[in-house]
Amino acid sequence: MNYDDVYKLHLQLLSVYEKNERYSASYQQQINYYKRQLFMFTEDNVQRIFVLNQLLKIHEKTRALLVNRCADHYFVKENNENN
């Protein structure tokens, strides 16, 4: 796998995340910052991959919070039904 392939995969994953999520103001500011970096200042695919990685980390952090919240809600509901 070369840098072009990795770059394309990162773009695909970012596209999927962005189609399915809306973010709080602080996360959106970080996302906007890295997108400006991606489109204005990166000169090659290695730099682009680094910036895309930062964007994906933000999306994954938000996704992890959502998964934890869903799990907590499920277990609270289950415990209430058992009592």
C-alpha positions as CSV (number, residue, x, y, z in Angstrom):
1,M,0.0,0.0,0.0
2,N,1.5,3.4,-1.0
3,Y,0.8,6.9,0.3
4,D,-1.8,7.6,-2.4
5,D,-3.8,4.5,-1.3
6,V,-3.6,5.5,2.4
7,Y,-4.6,9.1,1.6
8,K,-7.7,7.9,-0.4
9,L,-8.7,5.5,2.4
10,H,-8.5,8.3,4.9
11,L,-10.6,10.6,2.7
12,Q,-13.2,7.9,2.4
13,L,-13.4,7.3,6.1
14,L,-13.6,11.0,6.8
15,S,-16.4,11.3,4.3
16,V,-18.4,8.6,6.0
17,Y,-17.9,10.2,9.4
18,E,-19.0,13.7,8.2
19,K,-22.1,12.4,6.5
20,N,-23.4,10.8,9.7
21,E,-22.5,13.2,12.5
22,R,-23.0,16.8,13.7
23,Y,-20.6,18.1,16.3
24,S,-20.5,20.5,19.2
25,A,-19.0,23.9,18.7
26,S,-15.6,23.0,20.2
27,Y,-15.2,19.9,18.0
28,Q,-16.4,21.8,15.0
29,Q,-13.8,24.4,15.5
30,Q,-11.1,21.8,15.7
31,I,-12.4,20.1,12.5
32,N,-12.5,23.4,10.7
33,Y,-8.9,24.2,11.8
34,Y,-7.6,20.9,10.4
35,K,-9.6,21.2,7.2
36,R,-8.0,24.6,6.6
37,Q,-4.6,23.0,7.2
38,L,-5.5,20.2,4.8
39,F,-6.5,22.3,1.9
40,M,-4.3,25.3,2.4
41,F,-0.9,24.3,3.8
42,T,-0.2,20.6,3.1
43,E,2.2,20.1,0.3
44,D,2.3,16.3,-0.2
45,N,0.4,13.2,0.7
46,V,2.4,12.4,3.8
47,Q,1.4,15.8,5.3
48,R,-2.2,15.3,4.2
49,I,-2.3,11.9,5.8
50,F,-1.1,13.4,9.1
51,V,-3.8,16.1,9.0
52,L,-6.5,13.6,8.0
53,N,-5.4,11.5,10.9
54,Q,-6.0,14.4,13.3
55,L,-9.5,14.9,11.8
56,L,-10.2,11.2,12.2
57,K,-9.1,11.2,15.8
58,I,-11.6,13.9,16.6
59,H,-14.4,11.9,14.9
60,E,-13.4,8.7,16.7
61,K,-13.3,10.5,20.1
62,T,-16.8,11.7,19.5
63,R,-17.9,8.3,18.4
64,A,-16.4,6.7,21.5
65,L,-18.4,9.1,23.7
66,L,-21.6,8.2,21.9
67,V,-21.0,4.4,22.2
68,N,-20.3,4.9,26.0
69,R,-23.5,6.9,26.4
70,C,-25.6,4.3,24.6
71,A,-24.1,1.5,26.7
72,D,-24.8,3.5,29.9
73,H,-28.4,4.1,28.8
74,Y,-28.9,0.5,27.9
75,F,-27.6,-0.8,31.3
76,V,-29.6,1.8,33.3
77,K,-32.8,0.7,31.4
78,E,-32.0,-3.0,31.9
79,N,-31.4,-2.5,35.6
80,N,-34.7,-0.5,36.0
81,E,-36.6,-3.3,34.2
82,N,-35.1,-6.0,36.5
83,N,-36.1,-4.1,39.7
